């Protein structure tokens, strides 16, 4: 089978999701303009007519890929921040979940990165509402522990800073390892999560057992 070839026995929604994931890898590697529907059909192992049966245009397919990437990331964050545990446990889980996403779901992370950078360059565009929810939830939790930085930043801004730290360390580590070892699978998620957690604890001035 071709790389990412779609299982022809999958039901409609499953097959559609498989196409999204396969095309996300192409968009992440080449950008929107560098990918054609023919490329997507080839990597998915299907005829063009079949692909158009699921997605009527490349633009609509790309929009759905972006929604998938944003939604996947947001769902992980929200799930990590829920539960009856204390705030520190939830924050730690949030860090691990996002590090894992950034290191294991490379194409989704790259799509998210491309879209966020694009939206930052255009003040007329707003972030998808699905991305606002985890920031709001994290901000709510930060208020309960009242870290000193809340005197300088709003809770929402501090939540974004925490995400920036997670993103920066995880993506920098991944890039370094790929350049040096050419082996993406050698990424140590636990170690990267621990490195991020050390920084987060300093930013929030919190104590937690290591």
VEXBADREN-265209 format. One record per atom (N, C-alpha, C): residue number from 0; x, y, z. Coordinates in Angstrom, 1 decimal. Example, Ala and Ser with C-alpha at 12.3 -4.5 7.8 and 13.67 -1.06 7.14 Angstrom:
// residues 2
n	px	py	pz
0	13.2	-5.7	7.8
0	12.3	-4.5	7.8
0	13.2	-3.3	7.8
1	12.8	-2.2	7.1
1	13.7	-1.1	7.1
1	12.9	0.0	7.9
END
This chain:
// residues 210
n	px	py	pz
0	0.8	-1.2	0.0
0	0.0	0.0	0.0
0	0.9	1.3	0.0
1	0.4	2.3	-0.6
1	1.0	3.6	-0.6
1	1.0	4.2	0.8
2	2.0	5.1	1.1
2	2.0	5.7	2.4
2	0.6	6.3	2.7
3	0.2	6.0	3.9
3	-1.1	6.5	4.4
3	-2.3	6.1	3.6
4	-2.2	5.0	2.8
4	-3.3	4.6	2.0
4	-4.5	4.3	2.8
5	-5.7	4.7	2.3
5	-6.9	4.7	3.1
5	-7.5	3.3	3.0
6	-8.0	2.8	4.1
6	-8.7	1.5	4.2
6	-10.0	1.6	3.5
7	-10.2	0.9	2.4
7	-11.4	1.0	1.6
7	-12.6	0.4	2.2
8	-12.4	-0.4	3.3
8	-13.5	-1.0	4.0
8	-14.0	-0.1	5.2
9	-13.4	1.1	5.4
9	-13.8	2.0	6.5
9	-15.1	2.6	6.2
10	-15.9	2.9	7.2
10	-17.2	3.6	7.0
10	-16.9	5.1	6.6
11	-17.9	5.8	6.2
11	-17.8	7.2	5.7
11	-17.0	8.1	6.6
12	-17.3	8.2	7.9
12	-16.7	9.2	8.7
12	-15.2	8.7	9.0
13	-15.0	7.4	9.2
13	-13.7	7.0	9.5
13	-12.8	7.2	8.3
14	-13.3	6.9	7.1
14	-12.5	7.1	5.9
14	-12.2	8.6	5.7
15	-13.2	9.4	6.0
15	-13.0	10.9	5.9
15	-11.9	11.4	6.8
16	-11.9	10.9	8.1
16	-10.8	11.2	9.0
16	-9.5	10.7	8.6
17	-9.4	9.6	8.0
17	-8.2	9.0	7.5
17	-7.6	9.9	6.3
18	-8.5	10.4	5.5
18	-8.0	11.3	4.4
18	-7.5	12.6	5.1
19	-8.2	13.1	6.1
19	-7.7	14.3	6.8
19	-6.3	14.2	7.3
20	-6.1	13.0	8.0
20	-4.8	12.8	8.6
20	-3.7	12.6	7.5
21	-4.0	11.9	6.4
21	-3.1	11.7	5.3
21	-2.7	13.1	4.7
22	-3.7	13.9	4.4
22	-3.5	15.2	3.7
22	-2.8	16.2	4.7
23	-3.0	16.1	6.0
23	-2.4	16.9	6.9
23	-0.9	16.8	6.8
24	-0.4	15.6	6.6
24	1.0	15.4	6.5
24	1.6	16.1	5.3
25	0.9	16.0	4.2
25	1.3	16.8	3.0
25	1.3	18.3	3.2
26	0.2	18.8	3.7
26	0.1	20.2	3.9
26	1.2	20.7	4.9
27	1.5	19.9	5.9
27	2.5	20.3	6.9
27	3.9	20.3	6.3
28	4.1	19.4	5.3
28	5.4	19.3	4.7
28	5.6	20.4	3.6
29	4.5	20.7	2.8
29	4.7	21.5	1.6
29	3.9	22.8	1.7
30	3.0	23.0	2.7
30	2.2	24.2	2.7
30	1.0	24.0	1.8
31	0.0	24.9	1.9
31	-1.2	24.8	1.1
31	-1.0	24.8	-0.4
32	-0.2	25.8	-0.9
32	0.1	25.9	-2.3
32	0.9	24.8	-2.9
33	1.6	24.1	-2.1
33	2.5	23.0	-2.6
33	1.8	21.7	-2.7
34	0.6	21.6	-2.4
34	-0.2	20.3	-2.4
34	-1.3	20.5	-3.4
35	-1.5	19.4	-4.2
35	-2.7	19.4	-5.1
35	-3.6	18.2	-4.7
36	-4.8	18.3	-5.1
36	-5.8	17.2	-4.9
36	-5.2	15.9	-5.4
37	-4.5	16.0	-6.5
37	-3.9	14.7	-7.1
37	-2.9	14.1	-6.2
38	-2.1	15.0	-5.5
38	-1.1	14.5	-4.5
38	-1.8	13.8	-3.4
39	-2.9	14.4	-2.9
39	-3.7	13.9	-1.8
39	-4.3	12.5	-2.2
40	-4.8	12.5	-3.4
40	-5.4	11.2	-3.8
40	-4.4	10.1	-3.9
41	-3.2	10.5	-4.4
41	-2.1	9.5	-4.5
41	-1.6	9.0	-3.2
42	-1.4	9.9	-2.2
42	-0.9	9.5	-0.9
42	-2.0	8.7	-0.1
43	-3.3	9.0	-0.5
43	-4.4	8.2	0.2
43	-4.7	6.9	-0.5
44	-4.1	6.7	-1.7
44	-4.3	5.4	-2.4
44	-5.7	5.4	-3.0
45	-6.2	6.5	-3.6
45	-7.6	6.5	-4.1
45	-7.6	7.3	-5.4
46	-8.7	7.1	-6.2
46	-8.9	7.8	-7.4
46	-9.3	9.3	-7.1
47	-9.1	10.2	-8.0
47	-9.5	11.6	-7.8
47	-11.0	11.7	-7.6
48	-11.7	11.0	-8.4
48	-13.2	11.0	-8.3
48	-13.7	10.6	-6.9
49	-13.0	9.6	-6.3
49	-13.3	9.2	-4.9
49	-13.0	10.2	-3.9
50	-11.9	10.9	-4.1
50	-11.5	12.0	-3.1
50	-12.5	13.1	-3.2
51	-12.9	13.5	-4.4
51	-13.9	14.6	-4.5
51	-15.3	14.2	-3.9
52	-15.5	12.9	-3.8
52	-16.7	12.4	-3.2
52	-16.8	12.8	-1.7
53	-15.6	12.9	-1.1
53	-15.5	13.2	0.3
53	-15.2	14.7	0.5
54	-14.5	15.3	-0.4
54	-14.1	16.8	-0.2
54	-14.2	17.4	-1.6
55	-15.1	18.4	-1.7
55	-15.3	19.0	-3.1
55	-14.3	19.9	-3.6
56	-13.3	20.4	-2.7
56	-12.2	21.2	-3.1
56	-11.1	21.1	-2.1
57	-9.9	21.6	-2.6
57	-8.7	21.6	-1.7
57	-8.9	22.6	-0.6
58	-9.5	23.7	-0.8
58	-9.7	24.7	0.2
58	-10.6	24.2	1.3
59	-11.7	23.5	1.0
59	-12.5	22.9	2.0
59	-11.8	21.8	2.8
60	-11.0	21.0	2.1
60	-10.3	20.0	2.7
60	-9.3	20.6	3.7
61	-8.6	21.6	3.3
61	-7.6	22.3	4.1
61	-8.3	22.9	5.4
62	-9.4	23.5	5.2
62	-10.2	24.0	6.3
62	-10.5	23.0	7.3
63	-10.9	21.8	6.8
63	-11.2	20.7	7.7
63	-10.0	20.1	8.4
64	-8.9	20.1	7.7
64	-7.6	19.7	8.3
64	-7.2	20.6	9.4
65	-7.4	21.9	9.2
65	-7.1	22.9	10.3
65	-8.0	22.7	11.5
66	-9.3	22.5	11.2
66	-10.3	22.3	12.3
66	-9.9	21.1	13.1
67	-9.5	20.0	12.3
67	-9.1	18.8	13.0
67	-7.9	19.0	13.9
68	-6.9	19.7	13.4
68	-5.7	20.0	14.2
68	-6.0	20.8	15.4
69	-6.7	21.9	15.3
69	-7.1	22.7	16.4
69	-8.0	22.0	17.4
70	-8.9	21.2	16.9
70	-9.8	20.5	17.7
70	-9.1	19.4	18.5
71	-8.2	18.7	17.9
71	-7.5	17.6	18.5
71	-6.7	18.2	19.7
72	-5.9	19.3	19.4
72	-5.1	19.9	20.5
72	-6.0	20.4	21.6
73	-7.1	21.1	21.3
73	-8.0	21.6	22.3
73	-8.6	20.6	23.2
74	-9.0	19.5	22.6
74	-9.6	18.4	23.3
74	-8.7	17.8	24.3
75	-7.4	17.6	23.9
75	-6.4	17.1	24.8
75	-6.2	18.0	26.0
76	-6.1	19.3	25.7
76	-5.9	20.3	26.8
76	-7.1	20.3	27.8
77	-8.3	20.4	27.3
77	-9.4	20.4	28.1
77	-9.6	19.2	29.0
78	-9.3	18.0	28.4
78	-9.4	16.8	29.2
78	-8.4	16.7	30.3
79	-7.2	17.3	30.0
79	-6.1	17.3	31.0
79	-6.5	18.2	32.2
80	-7.2	19.2	32.0
80	-7.5	20.2	33.0
80	-8.8	19.9	33.8
81	-9.5	18.8	33.5
81	-10.7	18.4	34.2
81	-10.3	17.4	35.3
82	-11.3	17.1	36.1
82	-11.1	16.1	37.2
82	-11.1	16.7	38.5
83	-11.0	15.9	39.6
83	-11.1	16.3	40.9
83	-9.8	16.5	41.6
84	-8.7	16.3	40.9
84	-7.4	16.5	41.5
84	-7.0	17.9	41.8
85	-6.0	18.1	42.5
85	-5.5	19.5	42.8
85	-5.0	20.2	41.5
86	-4.8	21.5	41.6
86	-4.4	22.3	40.4
86	-3.1	21.9	39.9
87	-2.2	21.6	40.8
87	-0.8	21.2	40.4
87	-0.8	19.9	39.5
88	-1.6	19.0	40.0
88	-1.7	17.7	39.2
88	-2.3	17.9	37.9
89	-3.3	18.8	37.8
89	-3.9	19.1	36.5
89	-2.9	19.8	35.6
90	-2.2	20.8	36.1
90	-1.2	21.5	35.3
90	-0.1	20.6	34.8
91	0.3	19.7	35.6
91	1.3	18.7	35.2
91	0.8	17.8	34.1
92	-0.4	17.4	34.2
92	-1.1	16.6	33.2
92	-1.2	17.3	31.9
93	-1.6	18.6	32.0
93	-1.7	19.5	30.9
93	-0.4	19.6	30.1
94	0.7	19.7	30.9
94	2.0	19.8	30.2
94	2.3	18.5	29.5
95	2.2	17.4	30.1
95	2.5	16.1	29.5
95	1.6	15.9	28.2
96	0.3	16.2	28.3
96	-0.6	16.0	27.2
96	-0.2	16.8	26.0
97	0.2	18.1	26.2
97	0.6	19.0	25.1
97	2.0	18.6	24.6
98	2.9	18.2	25.4
98	4.2	17.8	24.9
98	4.1	16.6	24.1
99	3.2	15.7	24.5
99	3.0	14.4	23.7
99	2.4	14.8	22.4
100	1.4	15.7	22.4
100	0.8	16.1	21.1
100	1.8	16.7	20.2
101	2.6	17.6	20.7
101	3.6	18.3	19.9
101	4.7	17.4	19.3
102	5.0	16.4	20.1
102	6.1	15.5	19.6
102	5.6	14.3	18.8
103	4.4	13.8	19.1
103	3.9	12.6	18.4
103	3.0	13.0	17.2
104	2.3	14.1	17.3
104	1.4	14.4	16.2
104	2.0	15.6	15.4
105	3.2	15.3	14.7
105	3.9	16.3	14.1
105	3.2	17.1	13.0
106	2.4	16.4	12.2
106	1.7	17.1	11.1
106	0.6	18.0	11.7
107	-0.1	17.5	12.7
107	-1.1	18.4	13.3
107	-0.5	19.6	14.0
108	0.6	19.4	14.6
108	1.3	20.5	15.3
108	1.8	21.5	14.3
109	2.3	21.0	13.2
109	2.8	21.9	12.2
109	1.7	22.7	11.5
110	0.5	22.1	11.3
110	-0.6	22.8	10.7
110	-1.0	23.9	11.7
111	-1.1	23.5	13.0
111	-1.5	24.5	14.0
111	-0.5	25.7	14.0
112	0.8	25.4	13.9
112	1.8	26.4	13.9
112	1.6	27.3	12.7
113	1.4	26.8	11.5
113	1.3	27.5	10.3
113	0.1	28.5	10.4
114	-1.0	28.0	10.9
114	-2.2	28.7	11.0
114	-2.2	29.9	12.0
115	-1.5	29.6	13.2
115	-1.4	30.6	14.2
115	-0.5	31.7	13.7
116	0.6	31.4	13.0
116	1.5	32.4	12.5
116	0.8	33.3	11.5
117	0.0	32.6	10.7
117	-0.8	33.3	9.6
117	-1.8	34.3	10.3
118	-2.5	33.8	11.3
118	-3.5	34.6	11.9
118	-2.9	35.7	12.7
119	-1.7	35.5	13.3
119	-1.0	36.6	14.0
119	-0.7	37.7	13.0
120	-0.5	37.4	11.7
120	-0.1	38.4	10.8
120	-1.3	39.2	10.2
121	-2.5	38.8	10.6
121	-3.7	39.4	10.1
121	-4.6	39.8	11.2
122	-4.7	41.0	11.6
122	-5.5	41.4	12.7
122	-7.0	41.2	12.5
123	-7.4	41.1	11.2
123	-8.8	40.9	10.8
123	-9.3	39.5	11.2
124	-8.4	38.6	11.4
124	-8.8	37.2	11.6
124	-8.7	36.9	13.1
125	-9.6	36.1	13.6
125	-9.7	35.7	15.0
125	-9.3	34.2	15.1
126	-8.8	33.8	16.3
126	-8.5	32.4	16.6
126	-9.8	31.6	16.6
127	-9.7	30.4	16.2
127	-10.9	29.5	16.3
127	-11.4	29.5	17.7
128	-12.7	29.5	17.9
128	-13.3	29.4	19.3
128	-12.8	28.2	20.0
129	-12.6	27.1	19.3
129	-12.2	25.9	19.9
129	-10.8	26.1	20.6
130	-10.0	27.0	20.2
130	-8.7	27.3	20.8
130	-8.8	28.2	22.0
131	-9.9	28.9	22.1
131	-10.1	29.9	23.2
131	-10.5	29.1	24.5
132	-11.2	28.0	24.3
132	-11.8	27.3	25.5
132	-10.7	26.8	26.4
133	-9.6	26.1	25.9
133	-8.6	25.6	26.8
133	-7.9	26.8	27.5
134	-7.7	27.9	26.8
134	-7.0	29.0	27.4
134	-7.9	29.6	28.6
135	-9.2	29.7	28.3
135	-10.1	30.2	29.4
135	-10.1	29.2	30.6
136	-10.1	27.9	30.3
136	-10.2	27.0	31.4
136	-8.9	27.0	32.2
137	-7.7	27.1	31.5
137	-6.5	27.2	32.3
137	-6.4	28.5	33.1
138	-6.9	29.6	32.5
138	-6.9	30.8	33.2
138	-7.7	30.8	34.5
139	-8.9	30.1	34.4
139	-9.7	29.9	35.6
139	-8.9	29.2	36.7
140	-8.2	28.2	36.4
140	-7.4	27.4	37.3
140	-6.2	28.2	37.9
141	-5.6	29.0	37.1
141	-4.5	29.9	37.5
141	-4.9	30.9	38.6
142	-6.1	31.4	38.4
142	-6.6	32.3	39.4
142	-6.7	31.7	40.8
143	-7.0	30.4	40.8
143	-7.2	29.8	42.1
143	-5.9	29.6	42.9
144	-4.8	29.6	42.2
144	-3.5	29.5	42.9
144	-2.8	30.9	43.0
145	-3.3	31.9	42.3
145	-2.9	33.3	42.3
145	-1.4	33.4	42.3
146	-0.7	33.0	41.2
146	0.7	33.2	41.1
146	1.1	34.6	41.0
147	2.3	35.0	41.5
147	2.7	36.4	41.5
147	2.6	37.1	40.2
148	2.8	36.4	39.1
148	2.7	37.0	37.8
148	1.4	37.6	37.4
149	0.3	37.2	38.1
149	-1.0	37.7	37.9
149	-1.1	39.2	38.2
150	-0.1	39.7	38.9
150	0.0	41.1	39.2
150	0.4	41.9	38.0
151	1.1	41.2	37.1
151	1.6	41.8	35.9
151	0.8	41.5	34.6
152	0.3	40.2	34.5
152	-0.4	39.7	33.4
152	-1.8	39.3	33.8
153	-2.7	39.4	32.8
153	-4.1	38.8	33.1
153	-3.9	37.3	33.1
154	-4.9	36.6	33.7
154	-4.9	35.2	33.8
154	-4.8	34.6	32.4
155	-5.6	35.2	31.4
155	-5.6	34.7	30.0
155	-4.2	34.8	29.4
156	-3.5	35.9	29.6
156	-2.2	36.2	29.1
156	-1.2	35.2	29.7
157	-1.3	34.9	31.0
157	-0.4	34.0	31.6
157	-0.7	32.6	31.1
158	-1.9	32.2	30.8
158	-2.2	30.9	30.2
158	-1.6	30.8	28.9
159	-1.6	31.8	28.1
159	-0.9	31.8	26.8
159	0.6	31.7	26.9
160	1.2	32.3	27.9
160	2.6	32.2	28.2
160	3.0	30.8	28.5
161	2.2	30.1	29.3
161	2.4	28.7	29.6
161	2.4	27.9	28.4
162	1.4	28.1	27.5
162	1.4	27.4	26.3
162	2.6	27.6	25.4
163	3.1	28.9	25.4
163	4.2	29.3	24.6
163	5.5	28.5	25.1
164	5.6	28.4	26.4
164	6.7	27.7	27.0
164	6.7	26.2	26.6
165	5.5	25.6	26.7
165	5.4	24.2	26.3
165	5.8	24.0	24.8
166	5.2	24.9	24.0
166	5.4	24.8	22.6
166	6.9	25.0	22.2
167	7.4	26.0	22.8
167	8.8	26.4	22.5
167	9.8	25.3	22.8
168	9.7	24.8	24.0
168	10.7	23.7	24.4
168	10.5	22.4	23.7
169	9.2	22.0	23.5
169	8.9	20.8	22.8
169	9.3	20.8	21.3
170	9.0	21.9	20.6
170	9.3	22.0	19.2
170	10.8	22.2	19.0
171	11.5	22.9	19.9
171	12.9	23.1	19.8
171	13.6	21.8	20.0
172	13.2	21.0	21.0
172	13.8	19.7	21.3
172	13.6	18.8	20.1
173	12.4	18.8	19.5
173	12.1	17.9	18.4
173	13.0	18.2	17.2
174	13.1	19.5	16.9
174	14.0	20.0	15.8
174	15.4	19.6	16.0
175	15.9	19.8	17.2
175	17.3	19.5	17.5
175	17.6	18.0	17.3
176	16.7	17.1	17.8
176	17.0	15.7	17.7
176	16.9	15.2	16.3
177	15.9	15.8	15.5
177	15.8	15.4	14.1
177	17.1	15.8	13.3
178	17.6	16.9	13.6
178	18.8	17.4	12.9
178	20.0	16.6	13.3
179	20.2	16.3	14.6
179	21.4	15.6	15.0
179	21.3	14.1	14.8
180	20.1	13.5	15.1
180	20.0	12.0	15.0
180	19.2	11.5	13.8
181	18.5	12.4	13.2
181	17.6	12.0	12.1
181	16.7	10.8	12.5
182	16.3	10.9	13.8
182	15.4	9.8	14.3
182	14.3	10.4	15.2
183	13.2	10.6	14.6
183	12.1	11.2	15.3
183	11.6	10.4	16.5
184	11.7	9.0	16.3
184	11.2	8.1	17.3
184	12.0	8.1	18.6
185	13.2	8.8	18.6
185	14.1	8.8	19.7
185	13.7	9.9	20.7
186	12.7	10.7	20.4
186	12.3	11.7	21.3
186	11.8	11.1	22.7
187	12.3	11.6	23.8
187	11.9	11.2	25.1
187	10.9	12.1	25.7
188	9.6	11.7	25.5
188	8.5	12.6	26.0
188	8.6	12.9	27.4
189	8.9	11.9	28.2
189	9.0	12.1	29.7
189	10.0	13.1	30.1
190	11.2	13.0	29.4
190	12.3	14.0	29.7
190	11.9	15.4	29.3
191	11.3	15.5	28.1
191	10.9	16.8	27.6
191	9.8	17.4	28.5
192	8.9	16.6	28.9
192	7.8	17.0	29.9
192	8.4	17.5	31.2
193	9.4	16.8	31.7
193	10.0	17.2	32.9
193	10.8	18.5	32.8
194	11.4	18.7	31.6
194	12.1	20.0	31.4
194	11.1	21.1	31.3
195	10.0	20.9	30.7
195	9.0	22.0	30.6
195	8.4	22.2	32.0
196	8.2	21.2	32.7
196	7.6	21.4	34.0
196	8.4	22.2	35.0
197	9.7	22.0	34.9
197	10.7	22.8	35.7
197	10.5	24.3	35.4
198	10.3	24.6	34.2
198	10.2	26.0	33.8
198	8.8	26.6	34.2
199	7.8	25.7	34.0
199	6.4	26.2	34.4
199	6.3	26.4	35.9
200	7.0	25.5	36.7
200	7.0	25.7	38.2
200	7.6	27.0	38.6
201	8.7	27.4	37.9
201	9.4	28.6	38.2
201	8.5	29.8	37.8
202	7.9	29.7	36.7
202	7.0	30.8	36.2
202	5.9	31.1	37.2
203	5.3	30.0	37.7
203	4.1	30.1	38.6
203	4.5	30.1	40.0
204	5.7	29.9	40.4
204	6.2	29.9	41.7
204	5.4	28.9	42.6
205	5.4	27.7	42.1
205	4.6	26.6	42.8
205	5.6	25.5	43.3
206	5.2	24.8	44.3
206	5.9	23.7	44.8
206	5.2	22.4	44.4
207	5.9	21.4	44.0
207	5.3	20.1	43.7
207	6.3	19.0	43.9
208	5.9	17.8	44.3
208	6.8	16.7	44.4
208	7.3	16.3	43.0
209	8.6	16.0	42.9
209	9.2	15.6	41.6
209	9.1	14.1	41.3
END
